[in-house]
Amino acid sequence: MKPAPLYVVGLGPGDAACLTPQARGALARAQCIAGYHLYLELAPPELLHGKTIIATGMRHEKERCAAAVEASLAGQETALVCAGDPGVYALAGLTLELLESRGLLAVVPFSVVPGVPALCAAAALLGAPLTHDFACISLSDLLTPRNIIEKRLAAALEADFVCVLYNPRSKGRPHLLTGALEKARLFRRPECPVGLVRKAFRLGQNVCVQELSRFDATQADMLSLLIIGNNESRSLGRYMLTPRGYRIDT
């Protein structure tokens, strides 16, 4: 049987209005949709109706990708869904690795359907924190050793990048974010703005901007994204601004 197309689809931050037309089209065409069960809840229900659904739990990424590949090989047009964008801390890379390891890169029609990534959703809610150079760092140490995370964060802070922190704080590693903020205070002024966005474009959304010196790490969790400004960033009420450098004549 000829393999069917396999799409890795970005659902965006969660609101159906943020689902791109390309992603919606891929979900509509798919006969089989695979994903983490909480991410499947982000997909519009009408696009799941009548489809074969493969739902797995947290930390079952390999099984999820393998099941999607098998569905494609069985002739089912398949969408493997991710929150945000598939190429940003998501499953586009793992799926490619799996296809490579099985010698299927030239066999399975594979494509990545981009989505609105969490950092763009959070930045939109905060105003304009990412209009100059920035670095994204995940504080999850499940796949990356802590010493590597700390090394990358220190380098980004010292180089004065705006720092976007994914997976900032979990029950199993509550102190890693505390350490990151302590490191930030070595390279940033006390009033440097820190933006916290929780559940961007979802029910229960929370957005706030606080000074680095006063920021309480316990506010953050795995549903949050943190943006630490650079030395030019400033808060404008409920907004956060990192100037690009344009001259503003008044």
NUGUNU-565438 format. One record per residue: residue number from 1; x, y, z of N, C-alpha, C in turn. Coordinates in steps of 0.1 Angstrom, whole numbers. Layout:
<nodes>
NODE  num     nu     nv     nw    cau    cav    caw     cu     cv     cw
NODE  NUM      X      Y      Z      X      Y      Z      X      Y      Z
...
</nodes>
This chain:
<nodes>
NODE  num     nu     nv     nw    cau    cav    caw     cu     cv     cw
NODE    1      8    -12      0      0      0      0      9     12      0
NODE    2      5     22     -8     13     35     -9     11     43      4
NODE    3     22     48     10     20     56     22     13     69     19
NODE    4      5     73     28     -3     86     27      5     97     33
NODE    5      1    110     30      9    121     36      8    122     51
NODE    6     19    126     57     20    127     71     24    142     74
NODE    7     15    149     81     17    163     84     20    164     99
NODE    8     29    172    103     31    176    117     25    191    117
NODE    9     15    192    125      6    204    124      7    212    137
NODE   10     10    225    136      9    234    147     -4    240    149
NODE   11    -10    238    161    -23    243    165    -23    257    169
NODE   12    -11    263    172    -11    276    177    -13    276    192
NODE   13    -16    287    198    -17    288    213    -30    282    219
NODE   14    -40    280    211    -52    273    217    -65    279    212
NODE   15    -66    292    209    -78    298    204    -80    294    190
NODE   16    -92    290    186    -94    285    172    -92    297    162
NODE   17    -93    309    167    -90    320    158    -75    321    154
NODE   18    -67    315    162    -52    315    160    -48    303    152
NODE   19    -57    294    148    -54    283    139    -52    288    125
NODE   20    -41    286    119    -39    291    105    -48    283     95
NODE   21    -51    290     84    -59    283     73    -51    270     68
NODE   22    -38    271     67    -31    259     63    -32    248     73
NODE   23    -31    251     86    -33    240     96    -47    235     96
NODE   24    -57    243     94    -71    239     94    -73    230     82
NODE   25    -67    233     71    -69    225     59    -63    211     60
NODE   26    -51    211     67    -44    198     69    -53    189     78
NODE   27    -59    195     89    -67    187     98    -80    183     91
NODE   28    -85    191     82    -97    187     75    -95    175     66
NODE   29    -83    175     59    -80    164     50    -76    151     57
NODE   30    -71    152     69    -66    141     76    -76    130     79
NODE   31    -73    118     77    -82    107     81    -79    102     95
NODE   32    -66    105     99    -62    101    113    -55    113    119
NODE   33    -58    116    132    -52    127    139    -46    121    152
NODE   34    -33    124    154    -26    119    166    -21    131    174
NODE   35    -21    129    187    -16    140    195    -17    137    210
NODE   36    -10    146    218    -11    146    232    -26    149    235
NODE   37    -32    142    245    -46    143    247    -51    158    250
NODE   38    -43    165    257    -46    179    260    -45    188    248
NODE   39    -36    185    239    -35    193    227    -46    190    217
NODE   40    -51    177    217    -63    174    209    -75    182    213
NODE   41    -76    186    226    -87    194    230    -86    208    225
NODE   42    -74    212    220    -73    226    214    -78    226    200
NODE   43    -79    214    193    -83    214    180    -99    216    179
NODE   44   -104    223    169   -118    225    167   -125    211    166
NODE   45   -135    208    174   -141    195    175   -146    190    161
NODE   46   -151    200    153   -156    196    140   -145    190    131
NODE   47   -133    193    133   -122    188    125   -117    174    130
NODE   48   -122    170    142   -118    157    147   -130    147    144
NODE   49   -141    152    142   -153    143    140   -151    133    129
NODE   50   -154    120    132   -153    110    122   -139    105    118
NODE   51   -129    110    125   -115    106    122   -110     95    132
NODE   52   -100     88    128    -93     79    137    -84     88    146
NODE   53    -86     87    159    -79     95    169    -69     87    176
NODE   54    -56     91    177    -46     85    185    -42     95    195
NODE   55    -46     92    208    -43    101    219    -33     94    229
NODE   56    -23    101    232    -13     96    242    -11    106    253
NODE   57     -5    102    264     -2    111    275     11    118    275
NODE   58     14    125    285     27    132    286     38    122    286
NODE   59     50    126    280     62    118    279     60    106    271
NODE   60     51    105    262     49     94    253     51     99    238
NODE   61     60    109    237     62    115    224     67    105    213
NODE   62     76     96    217     81     86    207     70     77    202
NODE   63     62     72    212     50     63    208     41     71    199
NODE   64     38     84    202     29     92    194     34     93    180
NODE   65     47     97    178     52     98    165     52     85    157
NODE   66     56     74    164     56     61    158     42     57    153
NODE   67     32     60    161     18     56    157     14     64    145
NODE   68     18     77    144     15     85    133     21     80    120
NODE   69     34     76    121     41     71    110     34     58    105
NODE   70     30     49    114     24     37    111     10     39    104
NODE   71      3     49    108     -9     53    102     -7     57     87
NODE   72      3     65     86      7     70     72     11     58     63
NODE   73     19     49     69     23     37     61     11     28     57
NODE   74      1     29     66    -11     21     63    -21     27     53
NODE   75    -17     39     48    -25     46     38    -34     56     43
NODE   76    -34     60     56    -42     70     61    -35     84     61
NODE   77    -41     93     55    -36    107     56    -36    111     70
NODE   78    -25    115     76    -23    116     90    -18    130     94
NODE   79    -24    136    105    -19    148    111    -15    145    125
NODE   80     -2    148    128      3    148    141      3    162    147
NODE   81     -5    165    157     -7    178    161      2    182    173
NODE   82      6    195    173     14    200    184      8    214    188
NODE   83     10    218    200      6    231    204     17    241    199
NODE   84     13    253    196     22    263    191     27    259    177
NODE   85     40    259    175     46    256    162     53    242    163
NODE   86     52    233    153     58    220    154     73    220    155
NODE   87     80    231    151     94    231    151    100    239    163
NODE   88     92    243    172     96    250    184     93    242    196
NODE   89    103    234    201    102    225    212     90    215    210
NODE   90     89    211    198     78    202    195     82    190    186
NODE   91     73    184    179     76    171    174     81    170    159
NODE   92     83    181    152     88    180    139    101    173    138
NODE   93    110    176    148    123    170    148    123    156    151
NODE   94    116    152    161    115    138    165    109    129    154
NODE   95     99    135    147     93    127    136    103    125    125
NODE   96    111    135    121    121    134    111    132    124    116
NODE   97    136    124    128    146    115    133    140    100    132
NODE   98    128     98    135    122     85    134    121     80    119
NODE   99    117     89    110    117     86     96    131     82     91
NODE  100    141     90     96    155     88     92    160     74     97
NODE  101    157     71    109    162     59    115    156     46    109
NODE  102    144     48    103    137     37     97    139     37     81
NODE  103    147     46     76    149     47     62    137     50     54
NODE  104    128     59     60    115     62     54    115     77     49
NODE  105    126     84     49    125     98     45    121     99     30
NODE  106    124     90     22    120     91      8    108     83      5
NODE  107    102     77     15     90     68     14     77     75     18
NODE  108     78     81     30     66     88     35     65    103     31
NODE  109     54    107     25     53    121     21     51    130     34
NODE  110     62    136     38     62    143     51     63    158     49
NODE  111     55    166     57     56    180     57     52    186     70
NODE  112     57    198     73     55    205     85     46    217     82
NODE  113     35    218     90     25    229     89     27    238    100
NODE  114     32    250     98     36    259    109     24    264    116
NODE  115     26    268    129     16    274    137     21    286    144
NODE  116     12    293    151     17    305    159     24    300    171
NODE  117     37    302    173     44    297    185     40    305    197
NODE  118     42    298    209     39    304    221     45    318    224
NODE  119     58    319    219     65    332    222     59    343    214
NODE  120     53    340    202     46    351    195     33    354    201
NODE  121     26    344    206     13    347    212     15    355    225
NODE  122     25    351    233     28    358    245     33    373    242
NODE  123     42    374    232     47    387    229     35    397    224
NODE  124     26    391    217     14    400    213      6    405    224
NODE  125      5    396    234     -3    400    246      5    410    255
NODE  126     18    410    254     26    419    262     29    432    255
NODE  127     27    432    242     29    445    235     40    443    224
NODE  128     52    446    228     63    445    218     77    442    225
NODE  129     77    430    232     90    427    239    101    421    231
NODE  130     97    417    219    107    409    210    111    416    198
NODE  131    110    429    198    113    437    185    128    439    183
NODE  132    136    433    192    151    433    189    155    419    192
NODE  133    169    416    192    174    403    193    169    396    205
NODE  134    166    383    204    162    375    216    166    361    215
NODE  135    166    354    226    170    340    227    159    333    234
NODE  136    156    320    229    147    312    236    154    300    243
NODE  137    150    298    255    157    288    263    146    280    271
NODE  138    146    267    270    137    259    278    144    255    291
NODE  139    137    257    302    142    254    315    139    239    319
NODE  140    133    232    310    130    218    313    143    210    311
NODE  141    147    202    321    159    194    321    156    179    318
NODE  142    144    176    312    141    162    309    150    157    298
NODE  143    153    166    288    161    162    276    174    169    275
NODE  144    176    179    283    188    187    283    194    189    297
NODE  145    207    185    299    213    186    312    212    200    318
NODE  146    211    201    331    209    214    337    221    223    335
NODE  147    233    217    335    245    226    333    245    232    319
NODE  148    240    225    309    239    231    296    229    242    295
NODE  149    217    240    302    207    251    303    213    263    309
NODE  150    219    261    321    225    273    328    236    280    320
NODE  151    244    272    313    254    278    304    248    287    293
NODE  152    238    282    287    232    289    276    225    301    281
NODE  153    218    300    292    211    312    298    221    323    302
NODE  154    231    319    309    241    329    313    247    336    301
NODE  155    250    329    290    256    335    278    246    344    272
NODE  156    233    341    271    223    349    265    221    362    273
NODE  157    221    361    286    219    372    295    231    382    294
NODE  158    243    376    294    255    384    294    256    392    280
NODE  159    251    385    270    251    392    256    239    402    254
NODE  160    231    403    265    220    413    265    209    410    255
NODE  161    207    397    253    195    392    246    183    393    255
NODE  162    171    397    249    159    395    256    158    379    257
NODE  163    154    374    268    154    360    271    139    355    272
NODE  164    136    346    264    122    339    264    124    326    271
NODE  165    118    324    282    119    311    290    107    302    288
NODE  166    109    291    281     98    281    281     99    272    293
NODE  167     88    265    296     88    255    307     95    261    319
NODE  168     91    273    324     99    279    334     99    273    348
NODE  169     89    266    352     89    261    366     79    249    367
NODE  170     84    238    372     75    227    375     77    222    389
NODE  171     69    213    394     70    208    408     83    201    410
NODE  172     88    195    400    100    187    401    113    195    401
NODE  173    112    208    396    124    216    395    120    231    398
NODE  174    115    233    410    110    247    413    122    257    414
NODE  175    134    252    417    145    261    420    153    266    407
NODE  176    150    260    396    158    263    384    154    277    379
NODE  177    141    281    380    137    295    376    142    305    386
NODE  178    142    301    399    148    310    409    163    313    406
NODE  179    170    303    402    184    305    398    185    314    386
NODE  180    176    311    376    177    319    364    175    334    367
NODE  181    165    337    375    162    351    379    174    357    387
NODE  182    180    349    395    192    355    402    203    358    393
NODE  183    205    349    382    215    352    372    211    364    364
NODE  184    199    366    361    194    378    354    197    391    361
NODE  185    196    390    374    198    402    382    213    407    382
NODE  186    222    398    378    236    401    377    239    410    364
NODE  187    230    408    354    232    415    341    222    425    338
NODE  188    211    426    346    200    435    343    198    445    354
NODE  189    193    457    351    190    467    361    178    462    369
NODE  190    176    467    381    165    462    390    151    464    383
NODE  191    149    475    376    136    478    370    134    471    357
NODE  192    143    463    352    141    456    339    128    448    340
NODE  193    120    450    329    106    444    329    107    429    327
NODE  194     99    421    333     97    407    331     82    405    328
NODE  195     80    399    317     66    396    313     62    382    315
NODE  196     51    379    322     46    366    324     33    364    317
NODE  197     32    354    309     19    351    302     16    336    305
NODE  198      4    334    311      0    321    314    -13    318    306
NODE  199    -13    306    300    -25    302    291    -28    312    281
NODE  200    -19    316    273    -21    326    262    -32    322    253
NODE  201    -42    331    251    -53    329    242    -61    316    245
NODE  202    -62    313    259    -70    302    263    -78    307    275
NODE  203    -88    299    279    -96    302    291    -87    303    303
NODE  204    -88    313    311    -79    315    323    -67    322    320
NODE  205    -66    329    308    -54    336    305    -50    347    315
NODE  206    -37    348    318    -32    358    327    -20    364    321
NODE  207    -19    378    321     -8    385    316     -3    396    326
NODE  208      9    397    329     14    407    338     28    411    334
NODE  209     32    423    338     46    428    336     50    434    350
NODE  210     62    429    354     67    433    367     82    436    366
NODE  211     87    443    376    101    446    377    109    433    381
NODE  212    121    432    375    129    420    378    132    419    393
NODE  213    134    430    399    138    430    413    127    425    422
NODE  214    114    426    417    102    422    425     96    410    420
NODE  215    101    403    410     94    392    404     94    380    413
NODE  216     83    374    415     82    362    423     81    350    414
NODE  217     91    341    415     91    329    407     80    320    409
NODE  218     73    320    420     63    310    423     50    313    415
NODE  219     50    325    408     38    328    399     38    319    387
NODE  220     50    314    383     51    307    370     49    292    372
NODE  221     44    286    361     43    271    361     45    266    346
NODE  222     42    254    344     45    248    330     35    253    320
NODE  223     24    261    324     15    267    315     19    281    312
NODE  224     30    285    317     35    299    316     47    301    306
NODE  225     48    313    301     60    316    294     65    330    300
NODE  226     78    331    301     84    342    308     93    350    298
NODE  227     92    363    297    101    371    289    109    381    297
NODE  228    122    379    298    130    389    306    136    399    295
NODE  229    134    411    298    138    422    288    153    423    288
NODE  230    158    431    278    172    434    278    174    448    285
NODE  231    186    454    284    188    466    292    182    478    285
NODE  232    176    477    274    168    488    268    153    486    269
NODE  233    149    474    273    135    471    275    129    480    286
NODE  234    116    483    285    109    491    295     95    487    295
NODE  235     88    490    307     74    487    308     66    500    305
NODE  236     55    498    298     46    509    295     32    506    301
NODE  237     31    507    314     18    503    320     17    488    319
NODE  238      7    483    312      5    469    311     13    463    299
NODE  239     20    471    292     28    467    280     43    466    284
NODE  240     50    458    275     64    457    276     70    460    262
NODE  241     80    469    262     86    474    250    101    472    250
NODE  242    106    465    239    120    465    236    123    473    224
NODE  243    128    485    225    130    494    213    139    487    202
NODE  244    136    489    190    144    485    179    156    495    177
NODE  245    154    507    180    164    517    178    160    529    169
NODE  246    148    529    165    143    540    156    144    553    164
NODE  247    147    564    157    147    577    163    132    582    163
NODE  248    127    586    174    114    591    175    115    606    178
NODE  249    111    615    168    111    629    169     98    634    175
NODE  250     98    642    186     86    647    192     86    662    191
</nodes>
